[in-house]
Amino acid sequence: MDKWFNVGKIVNTHGIKGEVRVVSRTDFAEERYKPGSKLYLFLPKEKEPLELTVKAHRQHKNFDLLQFEGYGNINDVEKFREGILKVHESQLGELEEDEFYFHEIIGCNVMTTEGEEIGKVTEILTPGANDVWVVKGKGGKEYLIPYIAHVVLKVDVKEKTVIIDPMEGLLS
Protein backbone atom coordinates (compact mmCIF):
# COMPACT_ATOMS: atom_id res chain seq x y z
CA MET A 1 0.00 0.00 0.00
CA ASP A 2 1.30 3.44 -0.94
CA LYS A 3 2.22 5.86 1.82
CA TRP A 4 1.69 9.57 1.22
CA PHE A 5 2.87 12.50 3.33
CA ASN A 6 1.02 15.78 3.59
CA VAL A 7 3.12 18.84 2.63
CA GLY A 8 0.38 21.49 2.43
CA LYS A 9 -3.22 22.47 1.85
CA ILE A 10 -4.38 24.79 -0.93
CA VAL A 11 -6.66 27.28 0.78
CA ASN A 12 -7.25 29.75 -2.05
CA THR A 13 -6.07 31.20 -5.31
CA HIS A 14 -3.82 34.27 -5.44
CA GLY A 15 -4.02 36.80 -8.23
CA ILE A 16 -4.97 35.91 -11.80
CA LYS A 17 -1.82 34.13 -13.03
CA GLY A 18 -2.55 30.68 -11.60
CA GLU A 19 -0.92 30.98 -8.20
CA VAL A 20 -2.40 29.12 -5.24
CA ARG A 21 -2.11 29.95 -1.55
CA VAL A 22 -0.78 27.04 0.48
CA VAL A 23 -0.75 26.51 4.23
CA SER A 24 2.46 24.54 4.44
CA ARG A 25 2.79 21.37 6.51
CA THR A 26 6.27 20.40 5.38
CA ASP A 27 9.50 20.58 7.29
CA PHE A 28 11.44 21.25 4.07
CA ALA A 29 9.47 23.92 2.18
CA GLU A 30 12.43 25.15 0.12
CA GLU A 31 13.13 21.63 -1.13
CA ARG A 32 9.51 20.53 -1.59
CA TYR A 33 8.39 23.66 -3.42
CA LYS A 34 11.42 24.36 -5.61
CA PRO A 35 10.72 24.64 -9.35
CA GLY A 36 10.66 21.22 -10.99
CA SER A 37 9.48 19.39 -7.86
CA LYS A 38 6.64 16.92 -8.21
CA LEU A 39 3.67 17.22 -5.87
CA TYR A 40 0.47 15.20 -5.87
CA LEU A 41 -2.87 16.94 -5.38
CA PHE A 42 -5.57 15.00 -3.55
CA LEU A 43 -9.02 16.53 -4.09
CA PRO A 44 -12.05 15.53 -1.97
CA LYS A 45 -14.15 14.28 -4.90
CA GLU A 46 -11.37 12.65 -6.96
CA LYS A 47 -10.17 9.06 -6.59
CA GLU A 48 -6.72 9.50 -8.10
CA PRO A 49 -4.20 12.20 -7.20
CA LEU A 50 -3.20 14.76 -9.83
CA GLU A 51 0.55 15.00 -10.45
CA LEU A 52 1.72 18.62 -10.52
CA THR A 53 5.13 20.11 -11.29
CA VAL A 54 6.08 23.27 -9.42
CA LYS A 55 6.80 26.15 -11.80
CA ALA A 56 7.40 28.88 -9.20
CA HIS A 57 7.40 29.35 -5.44
CA ARG A 58 7.44 32.43 -3.24
CA GLN A 59 6.35 33.36 0.22
CA HIS A 60 3.73 35.98 0.97
CA LYS A 61 2.68 36.76 4.55
CA ASN A 62 2.11 33.38 6.24
CA PHE A 63 1.52 31.47 3.01
CA ASP A 64 3.57 29.71 0.39
CA LEU A 65 2.45 30.74 -3.10
CA LEU A 66 2.86 28.07 -5.75
CA GLN A 67 2.40 28.10 -9.49
CA PHE A 68 2.27 24.85 -11.45
CA GLU A 69 3.43 24.07 -14.99
CA GLY A 70 0.51 24.05 -17.42
CA TYR A 71 -1.80 26.03 -15.11
CA GLY A 72 -1.28 29.66 -16.11
CA ASN A 73 -4.40 31.43 -14.91
CA ILE A 74 -6.89 31.58 -12.08
CA ASN A 75 -9.52 29.57 -13.97
CA ASP A 76 -7.12 26.60 -14.22
CA VAL A 77 -6.45 26.41 -10.47
CA GLU A 78 -9.83 27.43 -9.02
CA LYS A 79 -10.76 23.73 -8.74
CA PHE A 80 -7.61 23.03 -6.64
CA ARG A 81 -9.03 24.89 -3.62
CA GLU A 82 -9.26 22.70 -0.48
CA GLY A 83 -6.94 20.13 -2.09
CA ILE A 84 -4.15 18.52 -0.11
CA LEU A 85 -0.63 18.48 -1.57
CA LYS A 86 1.32 15.32 -0.79
CA VAL A 87 4.54 13.54 -1.65
CA HIS A 88 5.01 9.79 -1.98
CA GLU A 89 7.23 8.06 0.57
CA SER A 90 9.73 7.37 -2.25
CA GLN A 91 10.29 11.15 -2.47
CA LEU A 92 11.52 11.38 1.13
CA GLY A 93 15.26 11.95 1.08
CA GLU A 94 17.93 10.75 3.46
CA LEU A 95 18.48 13.07 6.41
CA GLU A 96 21.63 14.08 8.24
CA GLU A 97 22.27 12.75 11.73
CA ASP A 98 19.98 14.48 14.28
CA GLU A 99 17.52 15.54 11.54
CA PHE A 100 14.01 14.14 11.51
CA TYR A 101 10.80 14.40 9.53
CA PHE A 102 7.87 15.91 11.43
CA HIS A 103 5.87 12.68 11.11
CA GLU A 104 8.67 10.81 12.90
CA ILE A 105 8.59 13.17 15.92
CA ILE A 106 4.84 13.72 16.30
CA GLY A 107 3.49 11.05 18.63
CA CYS A 108 6.78 10.48 20.47
CA ASN A 109 6.68 10.18 24.28
CA VAL A 110 8.80 12.82 26.00
CA MET A 111 10.62 12.04 29.25
CA THR A 112 13.20 13.84 31.36
CA THR A 113 16.65 12.46 32.11
CA GLU A 114 15.25 11.47 35.55
CA GLY A 115 12.56 9.30 33.88
CA GLU A 116 9.62 11.66 34.53
CA GLU A 117 7.05 11.35 31.77
CA ILE A 118 6.10 14.76 30.32
CA GLY A 119 3.66 13.78 27.54
CA LYS A 120 3.42 13.27 23.77
CA VAL A 121 4.58 15.54 20.94
CA THR A 122 1.39 16.75 19.22
CA GLU A 123 2.69 19.48 16.93
CA ILE A 124 5.89 21.13 15.70
CA LEU A 125 6.16 24.90 15.37
CA THR A 126 8.77 26.57 13.17
CA PRO A 127 9.04 30.14 14.50
CA GLY A 128 12.57 30.84 13.28
CA ALA A 129 15.88 30.03 14.95
CA ASN A 130 14.86 26.52 16.01
CA ASP A 131 11.80 24.29 15.93
CA VAL A 132 9.58 24.12 19.00
CA TRP A 133 7.86 20.86 19.89
CA VAL A 134 4.41 21.13 21.48
CA VAL A 135 4.06 18.41 24.11
CA LYS A 136 0.65 17.63 25.60
CA GLY A 137 1.01 16.40 29.16
CA LYS A 138 -1.29 14.86 31.72
CA GLY A 139 -4.42 16.91 32.31
CA GLY A 140 -4.09 18.57 28.89
CA LYS A 141 -1.29 20.97 29.90
CA GLU A 142 0.93 21.93 26.95
CA TYR A 143 4.67 22.41 27.15
CA LEU A 144 6.81 24.12 24.51
CA ILE A 145 10.12 22.30 24.12
CA PRO A 146 12.79 24.02 21.99
CA TYR A 147 14.62 21.61 19.69
CA ILE A 148 18.12 22.59 20.77
CA ALA A 149 21.03 20.29 21.63
CA HIS A 150 21.30 20.99 25.35
CA VAL A 151 17.53 20.44 25.91
CA VAL A 152 16.69 17.54 23.56
CA LEU A 153 19.36 14.96 24.38
CA LYS A 154 18.10 11.84 22.61
CA VAL A 155 15.50 11.04 19.97
CA ASP A 156 14.63 7.44 19.16
CA VAL A 157 12.08 7.43 16.33
CA LYS A 158 11.86 3.63 16.30
CA GLU A 159 10.92 3.49 19.99
CA LYS A 160 8.98 6.80 19.68
CA THR A 161 10.79 8.31 22.69
CA VAL A 162 12.50 11.64 23.34
CA ILE A 163 14.74 12.35 26.34
CA ILE A 164 15.04 15.98 27.44
CA ASP A 165 17.03 17.86 30.06
CA PRO A 166 14.62 20.70 30.80
CA MET A 167 16.20 24.04 31.57
CA GLU A 168 14.90 25.90 34.59
CA GLY A 169 11.29 27.04 34.19
CA LEU A 170 10.63 25.02 31.02
CA LEU A 171 8.09 22.69 32.61
CA SER A 172 6.42 25.09 35.03
URUR-V118400 format. One record per helix or strand of 2 or more residues. SS is the DSSP state (2 for helix, 1 for strand). FROM is the first residue (numbers start at 0). TO is the last residue. Records with the same first field share a line. If there is no record, write none. Layout:
BEGIN
SS: FROM-TO + FROM-TO
END
This chain:
BEGIN
1: 3-13 + 18-23 + 37-41 + 49-59 + 62-67 + 83-87 + 108-111 + 116-124 + 131-135 + 141-145 + 151-155 + 160-163
2: 28-31 + 73-79 + 88-90 + 101-104 + 137-139
END
